[in-house]
Amino acid sequence: MKSICCLETALLYRRNHFIYNTVVTMIKAVFFDLYQTLIRYEPPREELQARALNDFGIKATPESLRRPLTIADEFIYQEHARLPIGKRTDEEKRALYAQYQGIVLKEAGIASSKELIIDVLSKIQKFKFSLVLFDDVLPALSELKSKGLILGLISNVDHDIAPLCQKLGLSPLLQIVVTSQDTGFNKPHPEIFKEAVRQASIQAKEAMYVGDQYQIDIIGANGAGLHGVLLDRSGYFNQITDCLRIRSLSQLVEHLP
């Protein structure tokens, strides 16, 4: 298989700021997170959230809710890593989703009550939505595959995602799919990353992992020896300077000539 020469991010500390130095490494595989990295909700979550709030007389725009949802995502993903949502009781699930909604409202500067949180959750759960790919996914993955790279998926899901990958056109592009259901481990545990590396028959340092969550995706991948790449589509994580940060998957292609 063709080896790809790319830029590895190596940290240097200079003048109280982290900056990047470029050193050559051989990247043979690129693994991806699934939700909010390759796929999103349609209509977008921020639109559904704004619609629900507006129904209760609370004026909020989708734009004002994007960052709060991203912050709340970090909470829910860490909770899922601690104990998979599917293994929690119905009461525990309700409490978790209420906490999530509370974070969204707090970060959006919206005064909330237990009653409002329950009402908004109930409203959102009644909305219909579908899962679709971000526009840059198929072009980027197709280009990466044409370079001879192994492409894969590493996701904290506790169900079979093969039908979804097939429906969205991802299956022909992904050689490896590893989930927490398959391995019994959730990100950021190193074993879920190591399983993908094992299936690719490469070394961890020869792989990149692209995800939208810093703690779960980047810290997890780096801890397992991979190169974590933060996909920051909305530009909310300017403070993150210890990893490669990109705004779109097309930028990732540019880092893999």
C-alpha positions as CSV (number, residue, x, y, z in Angstrom):
1,M,0.0,0.0,0.0
2,K,1.2,3.5,-0.9
3,S,2.6,5.4,2.1
4,I,1.6,9.0,2.5
5,C,4.0,11.7,3.6
6,C,2.3,14.3,5.8
7,L,2.8,16.9,8.4
8,E,2.8,15.8,12.0
9,T,2.1,18.5,14.6
10,A,5.0,18.7,17.1
11,L,4.7,21.1,19.9
12,L,7.3,23.7,20.8
13,Y,6.9,26.1,23.7
14,R,8.1,29.6,22.8
15,R,7.3,33.0,24.3
16,N,4.6,31.6,26.4
17,H,2.6,30.3,23.4
18,F,2.3,26.9,21.9
19,I,3.2,26.8,18.2
20,Y,3.7,24.1,15.7
21,N,6.8,22.8,14.1
22,T,6.5,20.5,11.1
23,V,8.2,17.2,11.0
24,V,7.7,14.4,8.4
25,T,5.9,11.3,9.4
26,M,4.2,8.5,7.4
27,I,0.5,8.5,7.6
28,K,-1.1,5.3,6.3
29,A,-4.7,5.5,7.8
30,V,-7.2,8.2,8.7
31,F,-10.0,7.3,11.2
32,F,-13.0,9.5,11.8
33,D,-15.6,10.1,14.5
34,L,-19.2,9.8,13.2
35,Y,-21.7,12.2,14.8
36,Q,-21.1,15.9,14.2
37,T,-17.9,14.9,12.3
38,L,-19.2,13.0,9.3
39,I,-23.0,13.3,9.9
40,R,-25.4,15.8,11.2
41,Y,-29.1,16.2,11.9
42,E,-31.5,17.6,9.3
43,P,-33.0,19.9,10.2
44,P,-30.0,21.1,12.2
45,R,-30.2,20.7,15.9
46,E,-30.0,24.4,16.5
47,E,-33.1,25.0,14.4
48,L,-35.1,22.4,16.3
49,Q,-33.9,23.8,19.6
50,A,-34.8,27.4,18.6
51,R,-38.2,26.2,17.4
52,A,-38.9,24.5,20.7
53,L,-37.9,27.5,22.7
54,N,-39.9,29.8,20.5
55,D,-43.0,27.7,21.1
56,F,-42.7,28.5,24.8
57,G,-42.3,32.2,24.1
58,I,-38.5,32.3,24.4
59,K,-36.9,34.1,21.5
60,A,-33.7,32.4,20.4
61,T,-32.0,32.1,17.0
62,P,-30.4,29.0,15.7
63,E,-27.1,30.9,15.5
64,S,-27.2,31.7,19.2
65,L,-27.6,28.0,20.1
66,R,-24.8,26.4,18.1
67,R,-22.1,27.0,20.7
68,P,-24.3,26.0,23.7
69,L,-25.1,22.8,21.9
70,T,-21.4,22.1,21.3
71,I,-20.6,22.7,25.0
72,A,-23.4,20.4,26.1
73,D,-22.2,17.8,23.6
74,E,-18.9,17.6,25.5
75,F,-20.8,16.8,28.7
76,I,-23.0,14.1,27.2
77,Y,-20.0,12.4,25.4
78,Q,-18.0,12.3,28.6
79,E,-21.0,10.9,30.4
80,H,-21.5,8.3,27.7
81,A,-17.8,7.3,28.0
82,R,-18.2,6.9,31.8
83,L,-21.3,4.7,31.5
84,P,-23.0,4.1,28.1
85,I,-26.4,5.7,27.8
86,G,-27.9,2.4,26.6
87,K,-26.9,0.8,29.9
88,R,-28.7,3.4,32.1
89,T,-32.2,3.1,33.5
90,D,-35.0,5.2,32.0
91,E,-34.9,7.4,35.0
92,E,-31.1,7.9,34.7
93,K,-31.5,8.7,31.0
94,R,-34.2,11.3,31.7
95,A,-32.0,12.9,34.3
96,L,-29.0,12.9,31.9
97,Y,-30.9,14.6,29.1
98,A,-32.3,17.1,31.5
99,Q,-28.8,18.0,32.6
100,Y,-27.8,18.3,28.9
101,Q,-30.8,20.6,28.2
102,G,-30.0,22.7,31.3
103,I,-26.4,23.2,30.0
104,V,-27.7,24.4,26.6
105,L,-30.1,26.9,28.2
106,K,-27.5,28.1,30.7
107,E,-24.8,28.6,28.0
108,A,-27.4,30.4,25.8
109,G,-28.1,32.8,28.7
110,I,-31.7,31.6,29.1
111,A,-33.1,31.4,32.6
112,S,-34.6,28.0,33.1
113,S,-36.6,25.9,35.5
114,K,-37.1,22.2,35.9
115,E,-40.5,22.6,34.3
116,L,-39.1,24.5,31.3
117,I,-36.4,21.9,30.7
118,I,-38.9,19.0,30.8
119,D,-41.2,20.9,28.4
120,V,-38.5,21.7,25.9
121,L,-37.2,18.2,26.0
122,S,-40.7,16.8,25.4
123,K,-41.2,19.2,22.5
124,I,-37.9,18.4,20.8
125,Q,-38.5,14.6,21.1
126,K,-41.6,15.1,19.0
127,F,-39.8,16.7,16.1
128,K,-38.9,14.6,13.1
129,F,-35.3,14.7,11.8
130,S,-33.0,12.6,9.7
131,L,-29.2,12.0,9.6
132,V,-27.3,13.4,6.6
133,L,-23.7,13.8,5.7
134,F,-21.9,17.2,5.9
135,D,-21.3,18.5,2.4
136,D,-17.5,18.0,2.6
137,V,-17.5,14.4,3.6
138,L,-17.8,12.4,0.3
139,P,-15.4,14.6,-1.6
140,A,-12.8,14.5,1.1
141,L,-13.0,10.8,1.8
142,S,-12.9,10.0,-1.9
143,E,-9.8,12.1,-2.3
144,L,-8.1,10.6,0.7
145,K,-8.9,7.1,-0.5
146,S,-7.5,7.9,-4.0
147,K,-4.2,8.7,-2.2
148,G,-4.0,5.1,-1.0
149,L,-4.9,5.8,2.6
150,I,-6.9,3.3,4.8
151,L,-10.1,5.0,5.9
152,G,-12.1,4.0,9.0
153,L,-14.6,4.9,11.6
154,I,-14.3,4.8,15.4
155,S,-17.5,5.7,17.2
156,N,-19.1,5.4,20.6
157,V,-22.3,3.7,19.5
158,D,-24.0,0.7,21.0
159,H,-25.9,-0.4,18.0
160,D,-25.2,-1.6,14.4
161,I,-24.4,1.3,12.2
162,A,-23.8,-0.7,9.0
163,P,-27.3,0.1,7.6
164,L,-26.7,3.9,8.2
165,C,-23.3,3.8,6.6
166,Q,-24.7,2.0,3.6
167,K,-27.6,4.4,3.3
168,L,-25.4,7.5,3.4
169,G,-22.9,6.1,0.9
170,L,-20.0,5.7,3.5
171,S,-19.6,2.0,3.2
172,P,-17.7,1.9,-0.1
173,L,-15.2,4.4,1.4
174,L,-14.6,2.9,4.8
175,Q,-12.4,-0.2,5.1
176,I,-12.7,-0.3,8.9
177,V,-15.6,0.4,11.3
178,V,-15.0,0.0,15.0
179,T,-17.6,0.8,17.6
180,S,-18.0,0.6,21.4
181,Q,-20.5,-2.2,20.8
182,D,-17.8,-4.2,19.0
183,T,-15.0,-3.6,21.5
184,G,-16.7,-3.1,24.8
185,F,-14.8,0.1,25.2
186,N,-15.8,3.8,24.7
187,K,-13.7,6.7,23.6
188,P,-11.5,8.0,25.1
189,H,-10.3,4.6,26.3
190,P,-7.3,3.6,24.3
191,E,-8.5,0.1,23.5
192,I,-11.1,1.3,21.0
193,F,-8.5,3.2,19.0
194,K,-6.0,0.4,19.3
195,E,-8.5,-2.1,17.8
196,A,-8.9,0.1,14.7
197,V,-5.1,0.3,14.4
198,R,-4.8,-3.5,14.8
199,Q,-7.4,-4.1,12.0
200,A,-5.5,-1.7,9.7
201,S,-2.3,-3.6,10.4
202,I,-0.3,-0.4,11.0
203,Q,1.4,1.3,14.0
204,A,-0.6,3.9,16.0
205,K,1.8,6.7,15.0
206,E,0.9,6.0,11.3
207,A,-2.8,7.0,11.9
208,M,-4.7,10.2,12.3
209,Y,-8.0,10.4,14.1
210,V,-10.4,13.3,13.2
211,G,-13.2,14.2,15.7
212,D,-15.2,17.2,16.9
213,Q,-14.7,16.7,20.6
214,Y,-11.4,17.6,22.3
215,Q,-11.6,15.4,25.4
216,I,-13.2,12.4,23.9
217,D,-11.6,12.4,20.5
218,I,-8.3,14.3,20.6
219,I,-7.1,13.4,24.1
220,G,-8.3,9.8,23.6
221,A,-6.6,9.4,20.2
222,N,-3.3,11.0,21.3
223,G,-3.3,8.8,24.4
224,A,-3.5,5.7,22.2
225,G,-0.6,6.9,20.1
226,L,-2.5,8.3,17.1
227,H,-2.4,11.9,15.9
228,G,-5.6,13.6,17.0
229,V,-7.1,16.2,14.6
230,L,-9.8,18.5,15.9
231,L,-12.6,19.3,13.5
232,D,-13.8,22.7,14.6
233,R,-16.4,23.6,11.9
234,S,-17.7,26.6,13.8
235,G,-14.4,28.0,15.0
236,Y,-15.3,27.7,18.7
237,F,-12.0,26.2,19.9
238,N,-9.4,28.9,19.2
239,Q,-8.0,28.2,22.6
240,I,-7.0,24.7,21.6
241,T,-3.4,24.9,20.5
242,D,-1.9,21.5,21.2
243,C,-3.2,19.6,18.2
244,L,-3.9,20.2,14.5
245,R,-7.3,22.1,14.3
246,I,-9.2,22.3,11.0
247,R,-12.4,23.9,9.9
248,S,-13.4,21.4,7.2
249,L,-12.4,18.0,6.0
250,S,-11.1,19.6,2.8
251,Q,-8.4,21.2,5.0
252,L,-7.4,17.7,6.1
253,V,-6.9,16.7,2.5
254,E,-4.5,19.6,2.1
255,H,-2.4,18.3,5.0
256,L,-2.0,14.9,3.3
257,P,-0.4,15.8,-0.1
